[in-house]
Amino acid sequence: MAFLQTFPNFNIYSMPLIILVGQGYLFALILFFRYFKKKKASDLILGVFLVITGLRCTAYMIGFMGWYDVNPNTKINYFLVDYSLILGPLVYFYVKSITHPNFRFKKKDTWHAVPWLIYVSLQIFIYLYDVQQSGFYDVQDGVLYVKINYSIGIYMVILGIISRSIYFYHAAKTFYKFRGKIRQFFSNTYKVELNWLRYFLIVYLGLFILRIGFIFTNQFFYQMTWTQNWWWYLIASMVLVYLGMMGIFADLGKLSELEFVEPKETKQDEEIKELAPFKEKVEEFMEDEKAFLNPDLTLAELSKMVELPTNQLSKVINTGFGKNFNDFINAYRVEEVKNALSDPAYSHFSVLGIAFECGFNSKATFNRVFKRVTGHSPTEYISLEKR
């Protein structure tokens, strides 16, 4: 790249990376400050993730700024370590720290970093060996680095892909398990479906797949130029900013307050008999007070209204009615919608307007629940009723 004659050189390649990576580091710093203030492990983990992603982009950024042209014998290659083996654990623990409100790192968790620490130790050994060899400061890379670094790089690519795939699988599994669990306690799940965390996983997976595409292109098709590889680093820098911004401003306050009280399991027949009086009490309350009209109704709130402990109410709903809390509440809402559709007083309302009046606050949720309960979409149901 002949146009890079000085350092720093601000050009069309370096400037976007400087701006984006700089913002990423700023967001990481904010997350670290918030961690020391609120002690939320998720802030610390995401901050480290942003720093690592930023470091990977910085190596290319300073290249486009002319560093390698001005300093041909720089030793920076020794410090550009591969972070693939630590990125997977970070993603997994970030998901875990959000889905487990009382999450704290344990000593056994440090084992997840051991493979990466072994690799770093090897890199340090290579540097310490090379620095003692004659002529070390006259070349960019020392004898041992040149001899084995390529082989190490190949193994790290393979191990990195395997590691990140395994950890992503477990992160996604943790997320979907938690989202399913929420349905037992909240009537409208779309607000607490961890939208931010889902986007985090999707964006991370997309960047991971894109990275694999660039690696395979370079290894098996043709060696891409610096400017062609620049596109991946530009996208990675944009992702860095997005994740940092969303990680700071995403409202996860409700998630940190969630408590899941699972009812104790006993013989079902005996439980149903014992729960009959409470079941009747809940039915009367729901029909008289129509608590389901509250779109943000939670199990904890309903337990206070019917004056039953949360774990007992959960048992009544799960065992007595044979439903989870989400389905229990939405069944009442669907019945209310059906009644309203045949009531002249609601003739000036749209179907969606009626749904909102009856406690739903998401069109997608309403359509999905209505069809599951009635077997028909709202439009089909209205057509059948008019016959």
WOCOR-V677912 format. One record per pair of residues at least 24 apart in sequence whose ideal C-beta (glycine too) atoms are under 10 Angstrom apart, sorted by sequence separation. I is the first residue (numbers start at 0). J is the second residue. D is the distance in Angstrom with one decimal. If there is no record, write none. Layout:
BEGIN
I/J/D  I/J/D
END
This chain:
BEGIN
25/49/9.5  26/50/10.0  27/51/9.4  54/78/9.3  55/79/8.4  87/111/8.3  88/112/6.5  210/234/9.5  281/305/5.7  332/356/9.9  333/357/8.1  335/359/9.6  353/377/9.0  24/49/7.4  27/52/9.1  54/79/8.2  55/80/9.8  174/199/9.2  175/200/9.9  206/231/8.6  209/234/6.6  210/235/8.0  280/305/6.3  298/323/9.8  332/357/4.9  333/358/9.7  23/49/5.3  24/50/7.0  27/53/7.0  54/80/8.8  55/81/8.9  85/111/8.3  88/114/9.2  121/147/9.1  122/148/9.0  125/151/8.4  170/196/9.2  171/197/9.4  174/200/6.4  209/235/8.5  280/306/8.7  281/307/7.6  298/324/5.1  301/327/9.4  331/357/8.6  332/358/4.4  333/359/9.0  350/376/10.0  351/377/8.5  22/49/9.9  23/50/8.2  26/53/9.4  55/82/6.6  84/111/9.3  85/112/6.2  87/114/9.8  88/115/8.1  280/307/7.6  297/324/8.3  298/325/9.6  301/328/8.1  331/358/7.8  332/359/5.9  350/377/5.0  25/53/10.0  54/82/7.4  55/83/9.8  84/112/8.3  87/115/9.5  206/234/7.0  277/305/8.4  296/324/9.0  329/357/9.9  350/378/7.7  20/49/9.8  23/52/6.9  24/53/5.3  51/80/9.8  84/113/9.2  85/114/8.5  86/115/9.1  122/151/8.2  170/199/9.2  171/200/6.0  205/234/9.0  206/235/6.2  209/238/9.5  298/327/9.6  329/358/8.1  336/365/7.9  23/53/4.7  24/54/9.4  52/82/8.2  84/114/4.8  85/115/4.3  121/151/7.1  170/200/6.4  171/201/9.8  277/307/6.3  298/328/9.2  328/358/7.4  329/359/7.8  350/380/9.3  22/53/9.5  51/82/4.7  55/86/9.5  83/114/9.8  84/115/3.9  85/116/8.7  206/237/9.6  281/312/7.2  297/328/9.6  350/381/7.2  20/52/8.8  21/53/8.7  50/82/9.7  51/83/10.0  83/115/8.2  84/116/8.9  206/238/5.3  280/312/9.9  296/328/6.2  332/364/9.8  333/365/8.7  336/368/9.6  337/369/8.9  20/53/5.1  23/56/7.8  24/57/8.8  82/115/7.5  84/117/8.8  85/118/9.2  118/151/7.9  167/200/7.4  170/203/8.5  171/204/8.4  205/238/8.1  206/239/9.5  282/315/9.8  332/365/8.2  336/369/6.9  19/53/9.1  20/54/9.0  23/57/9.6  48/82/9.5  51/85/7.0  52/86/8.2  81/115/8.5  84/118/6.2  85/119/9.2  170/204/9.7  277/311/6.8  281/315/5.8  294/328/9.9  20/55/9.5  47/82/10.0  51/86/6.6  80/115/8.6  83/118/9.2  84/119/9.3  202/237/9.9  203/238/8.1  277/312/7.8  280/315/8.5  281/316/7.5  293/328/9.2  329/364/8.0  333/368/6.4  337/372/9.2  20/56/5.0  21/57/9.8  82/118/9.7  118/154/9.1  167/203/7.3  202/238/5.7  206/242/9.5  279/315/9.9  291/327/8.8  296/332/9.9  329/365/8.9  332/368/7.4  333/369/5.6  336/372/9.6  337/373/7.5  16/53/9.9  19/56/7.7  20/57/5.9  48/85/9.3  52/89/9.9  81/118/6.9  82/119/9.8  118/155/6.7  167/204/6.4  274/311/8.4  277/314/8.4  278/315/5.5  282/319/9.3  291/328/4.9  332/369/8.9  333/370/9.7  336/373/9.4  340/377/8.3  47/85/8.6  48/86/7.2  51/89/7.4  80/118/7.2  81/119/9.3  260/298/8.5  277/315/4.8  278/316/8.8  281/319/7.8  282/320/8.6  290/328/8.2  291/329/7.9  294/332/9.1  329/367/9.5  330/368/8.5  333/371/8.8  334/372/8.4  17/56/9.9  20/59/9.5  21/60/9.5  47/86/9.9  80/119/5.9  202/241/6.7  203/242/8.0  259/298/9.3  260/299/9.0  276/315/9.7  277/316/9.9  281/320/8.1  291/330/8.7  292/331/8.9  325/364/9.6  329/368/4.6  333/372/4.5  334/373/9.7  16/56/6.0  17/57/9.4  20/60/5.9  49/89/10.0  115/155/9.8  118/158/8.5  163/203/9.0  164/204/9.8  167/207/7.1  202/242/6.7  257/297/9.3  258/298/9.7  274/314/6.6  275/315/9.5  278/318/9.0  279/319/9.3  291/331/4.2  292/332/8.0  328/368/9.8  329/369/8.8  332/372/9.1  333/373/6.7  337/377/9.8  340/380/7.6  341/381/9.8  16/57/8.0  19/60/9.1  48/89/4.8  80/121/9.8  81/122/8.8  118/159/9.8  163/204/9.5  258/299/7.8  273/314/9.3  274/315/5.2  278/319/4.0  290/331/8.5  291/332/5.3  330/371/9.7  336/377/7.8  340/381/6.4  47/89/6.2  48/90/7.3  80/122/5.6  199/241/9.5  253/295/9.9  257/299/9.4  260/302/9.5  273/315/9.9  274/316/9.6  277/319/7.0  278/320/6.8  285/327/8.7  289/331/7.8  291/333/9.8  326/368/8.2  329/371/8.6  330/372/6.0  16/59/6.9  17/60/6.2  79/122/9.3  80/123/9.4  115/158/9.8  164/207/8.3  198/241/8.6  199/242/6.5  202/245/9.0  256/299/9.5  274/317/9.8  285/328/8.6  289/332/9.7  291/334/9.2  292/335/7.5  325/368/8.7  329/372/7.2  337/380/7.6  341/384/6.9  16/60/4.0  17/61/9.5  44/88/9.3  45/89/8.3  48/92/9.7  78/122/8.3  114/158/7.3  115/159/9.6  163/207/5.9  198/242/8.9  253/297/9.4  270/314/7.0  271/315/9.9  274/318/6.1  275/319/7.4  291/335/7.1  333/377/9.8  336/380/9.1  340/384/6.9  15/60/9.2  16/61/9.1  44/89/5.7  45/90/9.9  47/92/9.8  48/93/6.7  77/122/6.8  78/123/10.0  114/159/9.9  270/315/9.4  273/318/9.3  274/319/4.4  285/330/9.8  286/331/8.4  326/371/8.4  13/59/9.2  14/60/9.5  16/62/9.7  17/63/9.1  44/90/8.8  47/93/9.3  76/122/10.0  77/123/8.6  199/245/7.4  273/319/9.4  274/320/9.3  281/327/8.9  285/331/5.8  289/335/7.4  326/372/8.5  12/59/8.8  13/60/6.0  16/63/6.8  17/64/7.7  44/91/9.5  115/162/8.8  160/207/8.5  163/210/9.2  164/211/9.6  195/242/9.7  198/245/6.9  199/246/7.8  262/309/9.6  263/310/7.9  270/317/9.5  271/318/6.2  272/319/10.0  333/380/9.8  337/384/8.6  12/60/8.7  13/61/8.1  15/63/9.5  16/64/8.7  44/92/5.5  45/93/5.8  77/125/7.2  78/126/8.3  114/162/7.1  159/207/9.7  163/211/9.3  260/308/8.4  262/310/5.5  270/318/4.9  271/319/6.3  286/334/9.8  13/62/8.5  14/63/8.8  43/92/9.6  44/93/4.5  77/126/4.5  196/245/10.0  260/309/5.2  261/310/7.5  262/311/7.6  265/314/9.2  270/319/7.9  282/331/9.8  12/62/8.9  13/63/4.0  14/64/9.2  43/93/9.5  44/94/9.4  76/126/9.7  77/127/9.8  160/210/9.0  195/245/5.8  199/249/8.9  259/309/9.7  260/310/4.3  262/312/9.1  264/314/9.4  271/321/9.2  12/63/4.1  13/64/4.6  41/92/8.8  42/93/9.8  44/95/9.1  45/96/8.9  111/162/9.6  159/210/9.2  160/211/6.4  194/245/9.8  195/246/7.8  198/249/8.9  258/309/8.0  260/311/9.4  262/313/5.1  263/314/7.8  267/318/6.5  11/63/9.0  12/64/8.7  13/65/8.2  40/92/7.7  41/93/6.0  44/96/5.9  45/97/9.6  74/126/7.8  77/129/7.8  159/211/9.6  260/312/9.5  261/313/7.5  262/314/3.6  7/60/9.9  8/61/10.0  10/63/6.8  13/66/9.9  40/93/8.6  41/94/9.0  43/96/8.5  44/97/9.4  77/130/8.9  195/248/9.1  196/249/8.4  260/313/6.4  261/314/9.2  262/315/8.7  265/318/9.0  7/61/8.1  9/63/9.4  10/64/8.1  41/95/9.1  42/96/8.8  156/210/9.9  160/214/8.2  195/249/3.9  259/313/9.1  260/314/9.6  262/316/9.2  264/318/9.1  267/321/9.8  6/61/7.9  8/63/7.5  9/64/7.2  10/65/8.8  40/95/8.8  41/96/4.2  74/129/8.9  111/166/8.3  156/211/9.1  159/214/9.3  160/215/10.0  194/249/8.3  195/250/8.3  196/251/8.5  262/317/6.3  7/63/9.7  8/64/5.2  9/65/9.6  40/96/4.3  41/97/5.2  74/130/8.5  193/249/9.5  195/251/7.2  261/317/9.3  262/318/7.3  7/64/4.5  8/65/4.0  39/96/7.6  40/97/9.1  41/98/9.8  6/64/5.8  7/65/6.7  8/66/9.0  39/97/9.2  44/102/9.7  156/214/6.0  193/251/8.5  196/254/8.9  3/62/8.3  5/64/9.1  6/65/4.2  7/66/8.0  40/99/9.3  156/215/9.6  195/254/9.7  3/63/7.2  5/65/5.7  6/66/5.3  8/68/8.4  44/104/9.3  190/250/9.8  191/251/9.8  3/64/7.6  4/65/6.7  6/67/9.0  8/69/8.9  39/100/9.9  41/102/7.9  43/104/9.0  74/135/8.5  193/254/7.2  294/355/7.8  0/62/8.4  3/65/3.9  6/68/7.4  7/69/9.3  40/102/5.5  74/136/8.4  77/139/9.9  156/218/8.0  191/253/6.1  296/358/7.5  0/63/7.8  2/65/8.8  3/66/8.7  5/68/8.3  6/69/4.3  39/102/9.1  40/103/6.8  72/135/9.4  76/139/6.8  77/140/8.0  190/253/8.1  191/254/6.9  294/357/9.3  295/358/9.4  3/67/8.1  4/68/6.6  5/69/6.6  6/70/7.5  40/104/6.6  72/136/6.7  74/138/9.6  75/139/8.7  76/140/5.7  77/141/8.2  292/356/7.7  294/358/5.3  0/65/8.4  3/68/4.7  4/69/8.0  38/103/9.4  72/137/6.7  74/139/7.4  76/141/9.6  153/218/8.5  292/357/6.6  293/358/6.6  294/359/6.8  295/360/8.0  2/68/9.5  3/69/8.2  72/138/6.1  73/139/6.3  74/140/8.1  191/257/8.0  291/357/7.7  292/358/4.8  294/360/4.1  0/67/9.1  1/68/8.9  71/138/9.0  72/139/5.1  73/140/9.7  74/141/8.4  77/144/6.8  291/358/4.9  292/359/10.0  294/361/8.7  0/68/7.3  71/139/6.3  72/140/9.2  76/144/7.0  185/253/9.3  289/357/9.0  290/358/9.0  291/359/9.7  70/139/8.7  76/145/10.0  289/358/8.5  74/144/9.4  81/151/8.5  294/364/9.9  77/148/9.3  81/152/7.4  84/155/7.4  67/139/8.3  76/148/7.9  83/155/6.2  87/159/8.1  91/163/9.8  94/166/9.6  98/170/9.6  185/257/8.7  81/154/9.8  82/155/9.7  83/156/7.5  86/159/7.8  87/160/9.8  90/163/7.7  94/167/9.5  181/254/9.1  184/257/7.3  81/155/4.6  83/157/9.6  84/158/6.4  85/159/9.6  87/161/9.1  88/162/8.1  91/165/9.0  92/166/9.0  95/169/8.8  99/173/8.6  184/258/8.6  80/155/9.2  81/156/8.1  83/158/7.2  84/159/6.0  87/162/4.6  88/163/9.4  91/166/4.5  94/169/8.5  95/170/7.7  98/173/5.8  184/259/6.3  83/159/2.6  86/162/8.1  87/163/4.2  90/166/5.9  91/167/7.8  94/170/4.3  97/173/9.4  98/174/6.7  181/257/7.6  183/259/7.2  184/260/8.5  81/158/9.2  82/159/8.4  83/160/7.5  84/161/9.6  85/162/8.8  86/163/5.9  87/164/7.9  88/165/10.0  89/166/8.4  90/167/6.3  91/168/9.2  93/170/7.7  94/171/8.0  97/174/8.7  177/254/9.1  180/257/9.2  183/260/9.8  81/159/6.6  83/161/9.4  84/162/5.3  85/163/9.8  87/165/6.7  88/166/5.9  91/169/5.4  92/170/8.6  94/172/9.3  95/173/5.8  98/176/8.0  99/177/8.3  181/259/8.5  183/261/8.4  83/162/6.5  84/163/8.4  87/166/3.1  90/169/9.2  91/170/4.5  94/173/5.2  95/174/9.4  98/177/4.0  180/259/6.2  183/262/9.9  83/163/6.2  86/166/8.0  87/167/6.7  90/170/5.1  91/171/9.5  94/174/5.5  97/177/8.5  98/178/8.6  177/257/9.3  85/166/9.9  86/167/9.6  87/168/9.7  88/169/9.8  89/170/9.7  90/171/9.5  91/172/9.7  92/173/9.9  180/261/9.4  84/166/9.7  87/169/8.8  88/170/9.6  91/173/7.4  95/177/9.3  98/180/8.8  177/259/9.4  87/170/8.3  94/177/8.4  98/181/9.5  98/193/7.5  97/193/7.1  97/195/8.5  98/196/7.6  94/193/8.9  97/196/5.7  94/196/6.3  97/199/9.1  93/196/8.3  186/290/9.3  190/294/8.8  191/295/9.6  94/199/7.9  186/291/7.0  190/295/7.3  93/199/7.4  94/200/7.2  187/293/9.4  191/297/9.2  93/200/9.5  186/293/8.0  187/294/5.6  186/294/7.6  187/295/6.5  90/199/8.1  94/203/10.0  186/295/7.7  187/296/7.8  90/200/7.6  93/203/9.3  185/295/8.4  186/296/4.6  187/297/9.3  185/296/8.2  186/297/7.0  185/297/5.5  186/298/8.3  90/203/5.9  184/297/6.5  185/298/7.2  89/203/9.8  90/204/9.4  184/298/4.5  185/299/9.6  186/300/9.4  183/298/7.7  184/299/7.8  186/301/8.5  87/203/10.0  86/203/8.6  90/207/9.2  87/207/9.4  86/207/8.5  83/207/9.6  184/309/8.7  83/210/9.1  184/313/7.6  183/313/7.1  183/316/8.6  183/317/7.5  188/324/9.9  188/325/6.0  185/323/9.9  186/324/6.6  187/325/8.0  183/322/9.8  184/323/8.4  185/324/6.9  186/325/5.9  183/323/4.7  184/324/5.6  185/325/6.5  186/326/9.4  182/323/5.4  183/324/5.5  184/325/8.1  186/327/8.2  187/328/8.3  188/329/9.8  181/323/9.8  182/324/7.2  183/325/7.2  186/328/3.8  187/329/8.5  180/323/9.6  181/324/9.5  182/325/4.2  183/326/9.6  185/328/8.9  186/329/6.8  179/323/9.2  181/325/8.2  182/326/7.7  183/327/9.9  186/331/9.4  187/332/9.6  179/325/10.0  186/332/8.2  93/242/10.0  48/199/9.6  52/203/9.9  100/251/9.6  97/249/9.4  93/246/8.9  102/255/9.9  45/199/8.5  52/206/8.7  97/251/6.2  100/254/6.7  101/255/9.1  41/196/9.6  48/203/8.9  55/210/9.7  99/254/9.9  100/255/5.0  98/254/7.8  100/256/7.2  97/254/6.2  100/257/6.0  101/258/9.7  67/225/9.9  97/255/8.6  99/257/9.9  100/258/7.9  98/257/9.3  100/259/9.5  63/225/7.5  62/225/6.9  63/226/8.8  59/225/7.8  63/229/7.2  62/229/9.4  59/228/7.3  60/229/9.7  63/232/9.0  59/229/6.8  62/232/9.7  189/359/9.9  190/360/8.0  187/358/8.0  189/360/8.1  190/361/8.3  59/231/8.9  60/232/7.5  186/358/7.4  187/359/7.4  189/361/4.8  192/364/9.9  59/232/4.6  186/359/9.5  187/360/6.1  188/361/9.2  58/232/8.8  59/233/9.3  187/361/6.8  189/363/7.3  190/364/9.9  56/231/9.4  57/232/9.4  189/364/5.5  55/231/9.9  56/232/5.0  59/235/9.2  60/236/8.2  188/364/7.6  55/232/7.7  56/233/8.6  59/236/9.3  187/364/6.6  56/234/9.9  186/364/10.0  56/235/5.6  57/236/9.6  55/235/6.9  56/236/5.0  55/236/9.6  187/368/10.0  53/235/9.2  56/238/9.8  52/235/6.3  53/236/8.1  56/239/6.9  52/236/8.3  55/239/9.4  52/238/7.5  53/239/6.0  52/239/5.0  53/240/10.0  51/239/9.9  49/238/10.0  50/239/9.7  49/239/6.1  52/242/8.0  53/243/9.2  48/239/9.2  49/240/9.2  52/243/9.3  49/242/6.6  48/242/7.5  49/243/5.2  48/243/9.3  45/242/7.1  46/243/8.6  49/246/7.8  45/243/7.8  48/246/8.8  45/245/9.5  46/246/8.3  45/246/4.6  46/247/9.9  44/246/9.7  45/247/8.8  42/246/7.7  45/249/10.0  41/246/8.0  42/247/8.6  41/249/9.8  42/251/10.0  41/251/7.4  20/232/9.0  23/235/9.5  27/239/8.9  39/251/8.5  12/225/8.2  16/229/8.1  19/232/9.4  23/236/6.8  26/239/8.0  30/243/7.4  33/246/9.8  41/254/9.6  12/226/6.8  15/229/9.1  19/233/7.6  22/236/8.6  23/237/9.5  26/240/7.2  29/243/8.0  33/247/7.7  41/255/9.2  11/226/9.8  19/234/9.9  20/235/9.2  21/236/9.5  22/237/10.0  23/238/9.0  24/239/8.8  25/240/9.4  26/241/9.7  27/242/9.9  28/243/9.7  29/244/9.9  13/229/9.6  16/232/6.3  19/235/8.9  20/236/5.4  23/239/3.7  26/242/8.0  27/243/6.5  30/246/6.4  39/255/7.7  12/229/5.7  15/232/9.4  16/233/6.8  19/236/3.6  22/239/7.7  23/240/5.7  26/243/2.8  29/246/9.2  30/247/6.5  11/229/9.8  15/233/5.9  18/236/8.4  19/237/6.1  22/240/5.0  23/241/9.5  25/243/7.7  26/244/6.3  29/247/5.7  37/255/9.6  16/235/9.3  17/236/9.3  19/238/9.3  20/239/6.7  21/240/9.5  23/242/8.2  24/243/8.8  26/245/9.5  27/246/9.3  12/232/9.3  16/236/5.5  19/239/6.4  20/240/8.7  23/243/5.4  26/246/7.1  27/247/9.8  12/233/8.7  15/236/7.1  19/240/5.4  22/243/7.0  23/244/9.4  26/247/6.0  3/225/9.9  15/237/8.8  18/240/8.9  19/241/9.9  22/244/8.2  25/247/10.0  26/248/9.9  0/224/9.1  0/225/6.4  0/226/8.0
END
